[in-house]
């Protein structure tokens, strides 16, 4: 049974939703699912913009068959070759043998690498600034390399103002019938998963996102719809989401607040983290989020690190080093290029307390444009009453930093 939705008078969403997949890219949990978006244009020529994951191919084919009503498919535009969008290319080529394929040079290279038999079809290689006509619709192709694969491009329909944005402006969460962002309470129900998607999938490539945003800035007044490959279509309040992407890709904190991430073996370091959270709230700093790095998937930790201006790392010493899950969190922040944050440290060790110095060294030498507050809470096994002044001093330093009094 087909499941389609109209975007404009002659453009339709023909994608699918996936609630069966547990791990996106086999690493990121998606408890609320994900959508694979593809779009079919019914102009003088028929045009499919991208495909879907192989698991959703049957739904894509049923959707297309319903809308085409016996017409053939004239063009297949591939903006992004990653398999969650490109895996069904081969099936489209088989079902529609006359289809012409439009994409970039690197995308065609990847098609061959994945074993897609495009050579029997007319392949139209496009580059930055090239235009194409499908009848009444004129499109322009814009390079978007490393957002987040090197072959990626976006396609702008100058006739209808639709930007096919590939993986940019995407989000986790299945659509479940609600195609447009204005059909949901995005700021309440979606923004956290949109941030988690961006920061973990594309966050490393902030400068490349900035370059794409600058290109889009030149036609911002012409963009009426943003059609990403995951998540809802934007047709209202586009500036809200564009501003989020601008902040995230510049590594600018979204809010002033404190993320406390703790690594605790027997609960003592956790108790110190909770005590600090309480002290901060007593001092009026209530935008505080506390996470156990041992049982919180790192994709959520990364998303929260992107959100907050201040990060407290509380770690036990383990084998004279940083507790492994905390070290992994640090490594992931480095790998994804997080910048411009202020850190505070809590360290614990029963006979050789090393974690604080090691965390500070990692932040200073391995990460970019970070600040570490001088105040530190050091524990010998557990938090005792004699550390009350040290705890207060740390809370005061964080509060002052949040007020810009460093």
N, C-alpha and C positions, 0 to 999 in steps of 0.2 A: 504493500500500500504506500502510495506517495505521501510525502510530508514536505510541503514547500511553503514559502512565504514571499510575498511581493515586497520588494525594496522600493522600486519606482514602477512606473507604468509598464516598462518592458524589461525590467531586471528582477530576477528572482533568486532567493536563497535556496540552494538545492543540496545543502550539506546534511550533516547528521550529528546526533548526540551520542556520547559514550559514557555509560555508567558502569561498564564492566571492567574497564581498565583501572587497575589499582595504582600503578606508578607511571606517570608521564615520563617519557624517555627512560623508562625503567629505573627511575631514581626519585622522582618527586611525587609524594602522595597527592591524589586528587579525590578526596572523599565526596566531593560534590560533582564529580564528573568533568567532562570537557566537551566542547563542540569542535567539529571539523567543518569549517565553512568553505563552501564553493558557491559560485554565482553564475547564473546562466542569463545571458543577454539575448533577447529575441528581436534583432534588428533585421535589416535586409539580409544580413548574414547572422548566423547563430554562433554564439561565442560562449565557451565555458572558461571561466577564470579559476584556474587551479582545480585540483581534485581533492580526495580525502584519503584518510588512512585505509589500508586494505580491509580492515575489519568492518568498515562502513561502506564499502564499494557497492554492495547490493542496493543500499538505500539511495546512494547517488544515482545509480542507473535507473531505478524506478522513478525517481524525481525528474530526471531528464526526459525519460520516455513520456511521462505524463504531459510535460510542458511542450515538448517538441511536436507532439501529435503527428508523427510520421515524417517530419522534416529531418534532414540530416544535420550533423554538426559540422559547421564550416571551419571554425577556429578553436584551438585550445591555447590559452595564454597561461604560461607557467611563470608565476612571480617568484616562487620559492620551491626548491627541489627536495627539501627534507621529507623523508618518507611518510610522516603523518599528513602531508599534503600531496606528495608526488607518487605515493605507492600505487595508486589506481591508474596512472598514466597508461600503462601497457594495456589494461582492459579497455580504456577509452579508444586507444588506437585500433584494437581488434574490432570493437563494436562499430566504430565510425571510420572505415578505412580511407575515406576521402578527406579527413580532417587535416588541416594545416596547423603546424605547431609554431607558436611564437614564444621566444624566450631569449636569454642572453647566451653568449658564447660559453661561459663557464657552466651554465645550467645544462646546455647540450652535452658538454663533457661529462657531467654527472649522470645524465640520462644513460649514456653509454656505459659508464661505470656500474650503474645499477642493472644493466642488462635490458633496458627498454629499446625496442626495435623501432627507432624513429627514422631510420634511414630510408624506409619505404614510403615515407610521407614527406610532403614539402615542409622544410624547416626554414623558418624566417627568423634570422638572427638580428636582434635589435640591441641598441646601445642607448646611452644617456641622451635624451632629447629627441629621439626618433618618434615620429608620429605614425598613426595608422587609422584608416577609416573602415568602419563596419557597415556603413550606410549613412544613417543620420547621425550616428555616434562617431565622434573623433576622439582618439585617445593619444596620450603622450606617455612614453616610458621613461622612468626616472631610476637611475641606479641607486641601490641601497645596500652596497657591499658591507658585510659583517653585521647586518641587522637581520639575522645573526649568522648567516652563512655567506661566503664570498660571492655567490652567484646571484644573490637576492636583488630584486627590483620591485618597484611599485608602479602601478598603472593609474593614470589620472584620466578620467573621462571628462573632457572639456565640455561636452554637450550637456550632461546631466549633473556635473559637479561631484561625481562619485570618485573617491580615492580608494582603490584596491590596495590596501596597505601592507599586504603580506603578514609577517609576524609582528610588525609594529602595531601598537594599540590593541594588542590581544589580551586575553585573560583566561585563567582557569574558570571552571564552572560550566556545566551543560546549560544550554539555552532553555530546553524544556518548553518550547512554544513561544517564549518571549524573545523575539528577535532583536528588538530595539532597546537601547540603554534606558530610554525614557519609560519603558514598560516595567522597569524594576526600580527599587530604591538602591541605586548604585552605590551611593556613599555609605549606606548602612550595610548592605548585603554583599557587595561585590568588590569594594575598593581593596580590601586586604588580599583577596586572591588575585586581583589585577597587579598589585604591587609584588606579590610573591612570584607571579609569572614573569614580570619584567626583570626583577632583580636577579632571579636565578637563571633565567634563560638568556637574557640579553644584557644584563647589568654590566658585565665586563666591558661591553662595547659602547660605553657612554659617549665617547667622542664621535663615534659613527652615527649614533642616534641624533646627536646635536647637529651633525652635518645634514642629516635627512630633515630635521626640523627647520633648519635654515632654508633648505630648498622648498619645503612646504610653505614657509613664511611668505615667499614671493607670490603664492597663489591662494593664500589663506582665505581671502574674501570670496574666492570661487569655489571652495570646497563646501559642499552641502551634505555629503554623506562620507563617513569613514567606514569601510567594509574590511575588517581584519579577518585573518584566517582562523582565529579562535575568539570566542566571546561575542558580545553584542555589537550590532551596527549602531553607529552614532549618527543621529540626524538633528539633534538639538543640543545646545550647550556644549559644542565641540571644544570650546576654550577651556572648560573644566578639566577634561582629560588630557588635552594637549599641555596644559600647565603642569599636571602631575608628571607627564613624561619628561617635560623640560627639567623639573626639579630632580627627578630620579636620575636622569642621565647626566646631570651636573653634579651628582653626589651631594646635593644640598639636602639637609634634614627636612623632612616634611613637617615635623612638629618639634617644639621645645618640650622635652620630657626625658625620662630616664628608663632605659632598658637595663634590668639587672639579670645577668646570666650567671648561674652558679653551677659548679661541678662539685658534688659532695658525695663522699663514700658512705658515711654513717650518720649524716644529718647535721653535723656540727657546722659545716660551712654553709649549708642551707639555712640554719638558724641565724647565722650572721647576716646573710642576704635578706632574710625576712625582717630582722631587726633594723637594718638600714632602710628598708622600704618604709617601715613604720615611722622611723625618725624623720625621713623626708616628708612624709605626709603630715606629721606634726608641725613641720616647719612651713607648710603650705604648698609643698611640691607634691601634688596628687596625681600628676600624669606619669605614673610609674607602672611598669609591666615587669613581672618576675617570671623567669623561665629556668627550668632544670635542663641543662644541655644534654643530660644522659637520656631523657625520655621525650625530648622535643626534636622532631626532625629538623635537620639543619636548614632546610629550605624555609621553614618558618622563622628560624633565628635570623637568617640573612634578611628576610623581608622586614623584620622588626628593627634590625640594625640600620636598614635604609630609612626607616620611619623616624627614629628618635635621634635627637641631637647629642645625647649623652649615653654612654654605655659603661656599666659597671661589670667587670669580670671578677668573679669570686671563685677561686680554684684551690683545691687541696694540692699539696705536693705529692707526686707519685713517682717512685723510682728516681728521686732527685730531679724530676722534671715537672712539666705542666701535665695535669691530668689529661689522659689521651683525648677524651671527647672535647675538652676545652681547647686543646691544641688543634684538633680538627676544625673547630669553629674559627679559630684564628686563621688557619690555613685557607679556609673557604672565603673569609672576608678578604684576605690578600688576593686570592685567585680571581675573585669577582670585582676587584679594584675599588673596594669601598674607600672613601676618603672623607676628610673634613669632619671628623667626629672628635669628641672629647671623652677620654677614658678615665675611669677611676678603678682602683684595684683593691681587692681583698685577697689575702693569701693565708694559707693554713699549712702547718707542718708540725708533726709531733716531736721530731728531733733535728730535722734539717729543713727549714722553711725556705724553699727556693722559688716557688711558683711566681711570686710577685716580681722579682727581678727578671725572671725569664720572660714573663708576659710583657713587661715594660720594654725589654730588649727587642722582643719580636715586633712590637708596635712601632718602636723607634726606627728599627733597621729594615723591616720588611714591608711596611705600609707607608702610605703617602699622606702628608699633610694632616697628621694626627697630633693631638695634644693629650698628655698624660698629667693629671693633677698630682701635685707633690704629696698631698695627704694620702696615706695608705693605712688600711686596717690590717694588722698582722696578728695572727692567732697561733697559739701553741695548743693544738688539739681542739680547743673549744673556746667560745666567747664567754668570758667571765666579767664580773663587775668591775674589775680593774681596767677594763678596756672601754668603759663607758665614755670617757673623755675622748678617746681616739675615734670611737664611733660617731660621736657628736661632731668632732672636727671634720671628719670625712663628709658627713651630711651637710655641714655648713659650707664646705668647699664646693660641693656639687650645687647647692642652692645658689651660692654666689656666682658660680660660673654660668648657671642658667640665666641669671640676671645681668650677665655681662660684666661682672665685677672681678674677673680673674686678675 
